[in-house]
Amino acid sequence: MTQDKPPASTDAPIEQQLYAIQQKIQPRAVHGVFANWRIALVLLTQALYYGLPWLQWNNRQAVLFDLAARKFYIFDLVFWPQDFVYLTGILILSALALFLFTAVAGRLWCGYACPQTVYTEIFMWVEEWLEGDHLARKKLDKSAWNINKLRKRGLKHAMWFAIALWTGFTLVGYFTPIQTLATETLHANLGPWETFWILFYGFATWGNAGFMREQVCKYMCPYARFQSVMFDSDTLTVTYDNSIGEPRGPRSKKTDYKAAGLGTCIDCNVCVQVCPTGIDIRNGLQYECIGCAACIDGCDQIMDKMGYPRGLIRYTTENVVKGLYPDSGILRHVLRPRTLIYSALMLAISGAFIYSLATRVPLHVDVVRDRAALSKETDEGMIENVYRLQLINKDARAHRYTLQAQGIPGLQVVTAARDITAAPLQTIEIPVSLIADPVDLKGRSIAVNFTIQAIDDPSIKDDVETKFFNR
């Protein structure tokens, strides 16, 4: 007797991809108010970025972060490692500014000034100049490799990489004097670290702006993920107004859309074609939207051609779209608790930052004790402590200083340096001995103060406390 086989299962395995295959986006060129703002900010930011390292100030580079010498030069200001608090202040102000701008008008930074957006825009200008508009580029993408395609693509990548290398060179020029860097580059005498960072940053710029583009914004940038927690119903965002546009549908220019029961959206998809991240803004606010407003310019052009009012896609708030207040009330709702708190914090920290810079004393003194012996007795029976003072002249001019010590009656200051003079931005070390009569010493350890003061400017003074040890 034979055993029947079980019936075969009719449920075939289903293959499912865990991620979507990247579709190359070739955005359509657009013109308008916001496109002009993007162009202006690209030119402004790059003029500052490429130009600042070449600017000279008091016979030196105006902006230089000299890590080897541990000095940061920003025009007349010179910052030392001891001034780390100022870097902290700048970072806090930058974070608060980002929070404030996001709460008021969404991803303004991403859409207009982020380096990823700026260099992608520059690379797209080169691409459009060499390969044509978005339709021509799509056609070139699909065409087989031939001499024409190889020539266009080769020239495009050569220009891209030249821009990327110049960008990397400029970045290193903020940390190594750029004129020296240029001379070393021309003579093929670059150091290994300069070479590495020029190539590394150049390759990163070429890859991010030329190939990854919107993928950086969508998947690599953390800001895209947490931006929603900084939005509220009164935040200005790029918005498609359903109450005006729906129901959408194609029609001729002569059609009375109101009589036909249609909205002003003609379903032309221009807003999708011009989007650098490839989203459809008509589906609502999405984390991929970088707030560049290209869709606003594109839609306004179509509305003008159709003779419809502008504003189908515009900067507006969720509460306006819900009808809670008109567009004219947007400015009034900008001043709300969240933005007022951010503004107040920024004003307070900015005021403290400016006051601290204005009253900063360009002198810093550290005291290091002699490690060989805490104290010793002289031939005259006196008690001597030996110190080493490290004096940093943070000023751009030389100073002569006086040295005094207080804390013990009759305390004598003995130093081999007859004239304490420090050149501009110089660090000097001064060996100092303090000698006291044991009769005047009350206890095993006594607090004493060194006072170092500039002779030519009494406001430049630093007091440093240390200990004098009895035997």
C-alpha positions as CSV (number, residue, x, y, z in Angstrom):
1,M,0.0,0.0,0.0
2,T,1.4,3.3,-1.0
3,Q,1.2,6.5,1.1
4,D,-0.2,9.6,-0.7
5,K,2.1,12.6,-0.8
6,P,0.7,15.8,0.9
7,P,-0.5,18.3,-1.6
8,A,2.0,20.9,-2.6
9,S,1.5,24.3,-1.0
10,T,0.1,26.9,-3.3
11,D,1.7,29.8,-1.3
12,A,4.7,30.7,-3.3
13,P,7.5,32.7,-1.5
14,I,7.3,36.4,-2.0
15,E,10.4,38.4,-2.5
16,Q,10.3,41.9,-1.0
17,Q,13.0,44.6,-1.1
18,L,13.9,46.2,2.2
19,Y,14.7,49.5,0.5
20,A,13.8,51.3,-2.6
21,I,16.3,51.5,-5.4
22,Q,17.5,55.0,-5.9
23,Q,16.0,56.8,-8.8
24,K,18.3,59.5,-10.2
25,I,16.6,62.9,-9.9
26,Q,17.2,65.4,-12.7
27,P,15.4,68.5,-11.4
28,R,13.9,70.9,-13.8
29,A,15.4,74.5,-13.8
30,V,13.1,77.1,-12.3
31,H,13.2,80.9,-12.0
32,G,11.5,83.2,-9.6
33,V,11.9,85.0,-6.3
34,F,13.1,82.1,-4.2
35,A,15.5,80.9,-7.0
36,N,17.0,84.3,-7.0
37,W,17.5,84.2,-3.2
38,R,19.2,80.8,-3.5
39,I,21.6,82.2,-6.2
40,A,22.4,85.2,-4.1
41,L,23.1,83.1,-1.0
42,V,25.3,80.7,-3.0
43,L,27.3,83.6,-4.3
44,L,27.5,85.3,-0.9
45,T,28.5,82.2,1.1
46,Q,31.1,81.1,-1.4
47,A,32.6,84.6,-1.7
48,L,33.1,84.6,2.0
49,Y,34.4,81.0,2.1
50,Y,36.8,81.3,-0.7
51,G,37.8,84.9,-0.1
52,L,38.4,85.1,3.7
53,P,41.6,83.1,3.8
54,W,43.2,85.5,1.3
55,L,42.3,88.6,3.3
56,Q,45.3,90.1,5.1
57,W,45.0,91.9,8.4
58,N,47.9,93.5,10.3
59,N,50.5,91.7,8.1
60,R,48.9,88.3,8.7
61,Q,46.0,86.2,7.5
62,A,42.8,87.7,8.8
63,V,41.1,84.4,9.7
64,L,43.5,81.6,10.6
65,F,43.1,78.7,13.0
66,D,46.7,77.8,13.7
67,L,46.5,74.5,15.5
68,A,50.2,74.0,15.6
69,A,50.8,77.3,17.4
70,R,47.5,76.9,19.3
71,K,46.2,80.3,18.3
72,F,43.0,81.3,16.5
73,Y,43.2,84.6,14.6
74,I,39.9,86.3,13.7
75,F,40.8,89.8,12.5
76,D,41.9,91.8,15.6
77,L,41.0,89.0,18.0
78,V,43.4,86.2,19.0
79,F,42.1,83.2,20.9
80,W,44.2,80.8,22.9
81,P,43.4,77.4,24.4
82,Q,42.4,79.2,27.6
83,D,39.6,80.9,25.6
84,F,37.7,77.7,24.9
85,V,34.7,79.2,26.6
86,Y,34.2,81.5,23.6
87,L,33.9,78.5,21.3
88,T,31.3,77.1,23.6
89,G,29.4,80.4,23.4
90,I,29.5,80.4,19.6
91,L,28.2,76.8,19.5
92,I,25.3,77.6,21.9
93,L,24.4,80.7,19.9
94,S,24.5,78.7,16.6
95,A,22.2,76.0,18.1
96,L,19.7,78.6,19.4
97,A,19.7,80.4,16.0
98,L,19.0,77.1,14.3
99,F,16.1,76.5,16.7
100,L,14.7,80.0,16.3
101,F,14.8,80.0,12.5
102,T,13.3,76.5,12.4
103,A,10.5,77.5,14.7
104,V,9.8,80.6,12.6
105,A,10.2,79.4,9.0
106,G,11.2,75.7,8.9
107,R,14.3,74.5,7.1
108,L,15.6,77.9,5.9
109,W,19.2,76.7,6.6
110,C,18.8,73.6,4.6
111,G,17.2,75.3,1.7
112,Y,19.5,78.2,1.2
113,A,22.8,78.0,3.2
114,C,23.7,74.4,4.0
115,P,26.9,73.4,2.3
116,Q,25.3,70.3,0.9
117,T,22.6,72.5,-0.8
118,V,25.1,75.1,-1.9
119,Y,27.5,72.7,-3.6
120,T,24.7,70.6,-5.1
121,E,23.4,73.8,-6.6
122,I,26.9,74.7,-8.0
123,F,27.4,71.2,-9.4
124,M,23.9,71.3,-11.0
125,W,24.8,74.7,-12.7
126,V,27.8,73.0,-14.2
127,E,25.7,70.0,-15.2
128,E,23.0,72.0,-16.9
129,W,25.6,74.2,-18.7
130,L,27.4,71.1,-20.2
131,E,24.6,68.6,-20.6
132,G,21.5,70.7,-21.2
133,D,18.1,70.9,-19.4
134,H,16.5,68.1,-17.4
135,L,15.0,66.5,-20.4
136,A,18.4,66.4,-22.2
137,R,20.1,65.0,-19.1
138,K,17.5,62.3,-18.8
139,K,18.0,61.4,-22.4
140,L,21.8,61.4,-22.0
141,D,21.4,59.1,-18.9
142,K,19.5,56.5,-21.0
143,S,21.7,56.7,-24.1
144,A,24.5,54.2,-24.8
145,W,28.1,55.2,-24.2
146,N,29.6,57.0,-27.2
147,I,32.1,59.7,-27.9
148,N,29.6,62.5,-27.2
149,K,28.4,61.1,-23.9
150,L,32.0,60.3,-22.8
151,R,33.1,63.8,-23.7
152,K,30.3,65.5,-21.8
153,R,30.5,63.3,-18.8
154,G,34.3,63.5,-18.7
155,L,34.3,67.3,-18.9
156,K,31.6,67.5,-16.2
157,H,33.4,65.4,-13.8
158,A,36.7,67.2,-14.5
159,M,35.0,70.5,-13.6
160,W,33.3,69.0,-10.6
161,F,36.6,67.6,-9.2
162,A,38.4,70.9,-9.9
163,I,35.8,72.8,-7.8
164,A,35.9,70.1,-5.1
165,L,39.7,70.3,-4.9
166,W,39.7,74.0,-4.7
167,T,37.1,73.7,-1.9
168,G,39.4,71.3,-0.1
169,F,42.4,73.5,-0.6
170,T,40.5,76.5,0.8
171,L,39.4,74.5,3.9
172,V,43.0,73.6,4.6
173,G,43.9,77.3,4.0
174,Y,42.0,78.2,7.2
175,F,44.4,76.0,9.2
176,T,47.6,76.5,7.3
177,P,48.5,80.0,6.0
178,I,47.0,79.9,2.6
179,Q,49.8,81.8,0.8
180,T,52.3,79.3,2.2
181,L,50.0,76.5,1.2
182,A,49.7,77.8,-2.4
183,T,53.5,78.1,-2.7
184,E,53.9,74.5,-1.4
185,T,51.2,73.3,-3.8
186,L,52.9,75.0,-6.8
187,H,56.2,73.5,-5.9
188,A,54.7,70.0,-5.2
189,N,56.0,70.3,-1.6
190,L,52.8,69.7,0.4
191,G,53.1,67.9,3.7
192,P,51.3,64.6,4.2
193,W,48.5,66.1,6.4
194,E,47.7,69.0,4.0
195,T,47.7,66.5,1.1
196,F,45.4,64.1,2.9
197,W,42.8,66.8,4.0
198,I,42.7,68.5,0.6
199,L,42.0,65.2,-1.2
200,F,39.7,63.9,1.5
201,Y,37.5,67.0,1.7
202,G,37.7,67.4,-2.1
203,F,36.6,63.8,-2.6
204,A,33.7,64.2,0.0
205,T,32.5,67.4,-1.8
206,W,32.6,65.6,-5.2
207,G,30.8,62.6,-3.9
208,N,28.2,64.3,-1.8
209,A,27.3,67.1,-4.3
210,G,27.8,65.2,-7.5
211,F,26.4,61.7,-6.7
212,M,24.6,61.4,-3.4
213,R,22.9,64.8,-3.5
214,E,19.4,64.4,-2.0
215,Q,20.4,61.1,-0.4
216,V,22.5,63.0,2.1
217,C,19.6,65.2,3.1
218,K,17.2,62.2,3.3
219,Y,19.2,59.5,5.0
220,M,22.5,61.0,6.3
221,C,21.5,64.3,7.8
222,P,20.1,64.0,11.4
223,Y,18.3,67.3,11.1
224,A,15.8,65.9,8.7
225,R,14.7,63.4,11.4
226,F,14.3,65.7,14.4
227,Q,13.1,68.9,12.7
228,S,9.5,68.0,13.4
229,V,9.9,68.5,17.1
230,M,10.9,72.1,16.5
231,F,7.8,72.8,14.3
232,D,4.4,73.8,15.6
233,S,1.1,74.9,14.0
234,D,2.4,78.5,13.5
235,T,5.7,77.6,11.8
236,L,6.0,78.8,8.2
237,T,6.5,75.9,5.9
238,V,6.2,75.2,2.1
239,T,2.6,74.2,1.9
240,Y,0.2,73.1,-0.8
241,D,-3.2,74.6,-0.1
242,N,-5.8,71.9,-0.7
243,S,-8.7,74.3,-0.2
244,I,-7.5,76.2,-3.3
245,G,-6.1,73.4,-5.4
246,E,-8.5,70.5,-5.1
247,P,-10.1,68.9,-6.9
248,R,-7.1,69.0,-9.3
249,G,-7.2,68.0,-12.9
250,P,-5.9,69.0,-16.4
251,R,-7.9,71.6,-18.4
252,S,-7.4,74.2,-21.1
253,K,-6.6,77.8,-20.3
254,K,-10.0,78.8,-21.5
255,T,-11.9,76.5,-19.1
256,D,-13.8,78.2,-16.3
257,Y,-12.4,76.0,-13.5
258,K,-14.9,77.2,-10.9
259,A,-17.8,76.3,-13.2
260,A,-16.2,72.9,-13.9
261,G,-15.9,72.3,-10.2
262,L,-12.1,72.2,-10.2
263,G,-9.4,73.7,-8.1
264,T,-6.5,75.8,-9.4
265,C,-4.1,72.8,-9.5
266,I,-3.9,71.6,-13.2
267,D,-2.0,68.5,-12.2
268,C,1.0,69.5,-14.3
269,N,3.6,68.0,-11.9
270,V,5.9,70.9,-12.3
271,C,6.2,71.1,-8.5
272,V,7.5,67.5,-8.6
273,Q,9.8,68.1,-11.5
274,V,11.6,71.1,-9.9
275,C,12.0,69.4,-6.5
276,P,15.7,68.5,-5.7
277,T,14.6,65.7,-3.4
278,G,11.9,64.4,-5.8
279,I,8.9,64.6,-3.5
280,D,5.3,65.7,-4.3
281,I,4.5,68.6,-2.0
282,R,0.8,68.0,-2.6
283,N,1.0,65.0,-0.3
284,G,1.7,67.3,2.6
285,L,4.8,68.3,4.6
286,Q,7.4,65.5,4.4
287,Y,10.8,65.2,6.2
288,E,12.5,65.1,2.8
289,C,11.4,68.6,2.0
290,I,14.4,71.0,2.5
291,G,12.3,74.1,2.3
292,C,14.1,75.4,-0.9
293,A,10.7,76.7,-2.3
294,A,11.6,75.7,-5.8
295,C,8.0,74.3,-6.0
296,I,6.6,77.7,-5.1
297,D,8.5,79.3,-8.0
298,G,7.4,76.6,-10.4
299,C,3.8,76.7,-9.4
300,D,3.7,80.5,-9.6
301,Q,4.9,80.3,-13.2
302,I,2.1,77.9,-14.1
303,M,-0.5,80.0,-12.3
304,D,0.7,83.1,-14.2
305,K,0.4,81.2,-17.5
306,M,-3.1,80.0,-16.6
307,G,-4.2,83.4,-15.4
308,Y,-4.9,82.1,-11.9
309,P,-3.9,83.8,-8.6
310,R,-0.6,82.8,-7.1
311,G,-0.3,81.1,-3.7
312,L,-1.5,77.6,-4.4
313,I,1.9,76.5,-3.0
314,R,3.4,79.1,-0.7
315,Y,5.1,79.7,2.7
316,T,2.3,79.5,5.2
317,T,1.3,77.9,8.5
318,E,-0.9,74.9,9.4
319,N,-3.3,77.2,11.2
320,V,-3.7,79.4,8.2
321,V,-4.6,76.4,6.1
322,K,-7.1,75.3,8.7
323,G,-8.7,78.8,8.5
324,L,-7.9,79.7,12.1
325,Y,-6.5,83.1,11.0
326,P,-5.7,84.7,7.6
327,D,-2.3,85.1,5.9
328,S,-2.2,88.7,7.3
329,G,-2.0,87.2,10.8
330,I,1.2,85.2,10.2
331,L,3.5,88.0,11.3
332,R,1.6,88.5,14.6
333,H,1.9,84.8,15.4
334,V,5.6,84.7,14.8
335,L,5.9,86.3,18.3
336,R,4.8,83.4,20.4
337,P,6.3,81.9,23.6
338,R,8.7,79.5,21.8
339,T,10.3,82.2,19.6
340,L,10.3,84.8,22.4
341,I,12.2,82.4,24.7
342,Y,14.7,81.5,21.9
343,S,15.2,85.2,21.2
344,A,15.6,86.2,24.8
345,L,18.2,83.5,25.3
346,M,20.1,84.6,22.2
347,L,20.1,88.2,23.3
348,A,21.3,87.4,26.8
349,I,24.1,85.1,25.7
350,S,25.1,87.5,22.9
351,G,25.2,90.3,25.4
352,A,27.4,88.3,27.8
353,F,29.6,87.2,24.9
354,I,30.2,90.7,23.6
355,Y,30.7,92.1,27.1
356,S,33.2,89.3,27.8
357,L,35.1,90.0,24.6
358,A,35.1,93.8,25.2
359,T,36.5,93.4,28.8
360,R,38.8,90.5,28.1
361,V,42.3,91.1,29.6
362,P,45.0,90.2,27.0
363,L,47.2,88.6,29.7
364,H,47.2,85.1,31.2
365,V,49.5,83.8,33.9
366,D,49.9,80.3,35.2
367,V,52.0,79.4,38.2
368,V,53.9,76.1,38.4
369,R,55.7,75.1,41.6
370,D,59.2,73.7,41.8
371,R,58.7,69.9,42.1
372,A,62.1,69.2,43.5
373,A,61.2,70.6,46.9
374,L,58.2,72.3,48.4
375,S,60.4,74.7,50.4
376,K,63.9,75.1,51.6
377,E,65.9,77.0,54.2
378,T,68.4,79.7,53.1
379,D,71.8,80.3,54.7
380,E,70.2,83.3,56.5
381,G,67.5,81.1,58.0
382,M,64.8,82.3,55.7
383,I,62.2,80.1,54.0
384,E,62.3,80.0,50.2
385,N,59.7,78.7,47.7
386,V,60.6,78.4,44.0
387,Y,58.0,78.9,41.2
388,R,57.9,79.2,37.5
389,L,55.5,81.8,36.0
390,Q,54.2,81.2,32.5
391,L,53.1,84.5,31.1
392,I,51.0,84.8,27.9
393,N,50.8,88.2,26.2
394,K,47.5,87.9,24.2
395,D,47.8,91.4,22.8
396,A,48.9,92.4,19.3
397,R,51.6,94.7,20.8
398,A,54.5,94.2,23.2
399,H,54.2,95.0,26.9
400,R,56.6,95.4,29.9
401,Y,55.3,94.1,33.2
402,T,55.9,94.5,36.9
403,L,55.7,91.5,39.3
404,Q,54.5,91.6,42.9
405,A,53.5,89.1,45.6
406,Q,51.2,89.5,48.6
407,G,50.0,87.4,51.4
408,I,52.8,87.3,53.9
409,P,54.3,90.3,55.8
410,G,57.7,91.2,54.4
411,L,57.5,88.8,51.5
412,Q,60.5,89.2,49.1
413,V,60.2,88.5,45.4
414,V,63.5,87.4,43.7
415,T,63.7,86.9,40.0
416,A,66.5,86.6,37.5
417,A,64.6,88.6,34.9
418,R,65.4,92.3,35.5
419,D,63.0,93.4,32.7
420,I,59.9,91.3,32.1
421,T,59.0,92.1,28.5
422,A,56.8,90.0,26.2
423,A,56.5,90.5,22.5
424,P,53.1,90.5,20.7
425,L,51.4,87.1,21.2
426,Q,54.5,85.7,23.0
427,T,54.6,83.2,25.8
428,I,57.5,83.6,28.3
429,E,58.5,81.7,31.4
430,I,59.9,83.5,34.5
431,P,61.6,81.7,37.4
432,V,60.6,83.3,40.7
433,S,61.6,82.8,44.3
434,L,59.5,83.9,47.3
435,I,61.4,84.4,50.5
436,A,59.8,84.9,53.9
437,D,60.9,85.1,57.5
438,P,59.7,82.0,59.4
439,V,58.5,84.2,62.2
440,D,55.9,85.7,59.9
441,L,54.6,82.3,58.7
442,K,51.4,81.2,60.4
443,G,50.8,77.6,59.6
444,R,52.1,75.0,57.3
445,S,50.6,76.4,54.1
446,I,49.9,80.1,53.4
447,A,47.9,81.5,50.4
448,V,49.9,84.1,48.4
449,N,49.0,86.1,45.3
450,F,51.2,87.0,42.3
451,T,50.2,90.2,40.6
452,I,51.5,90.9,37.1
453,Q,50.6,94.3,35.6
454,A,51.6,96.0,32.4
455,I,53.6,99.2,33.0
456,D,52.2,101.0,29.9
457,D,48.5,99.9,30.5
458,P,47.5,99.4,34.2
459,S,44.2,97.8,33.1
460,I,46.2,94.8,31.8
461,K,46.6,92.8,35.0
462,D,46.3,89.3,36.2
463,D,46.2,87.9,39.8
464,V,47.2,84.3,40.4
465,E,46.8,82.5,43.7
466,T,49.2,79.8,44.9
467,K,50.5,78.4,48.2
468,F,53.7,79.2,50.2
469,F,54.8,76.2,52.2
470,N,56.7,76.4,55.5
471,R,59.2,73.7,56.5
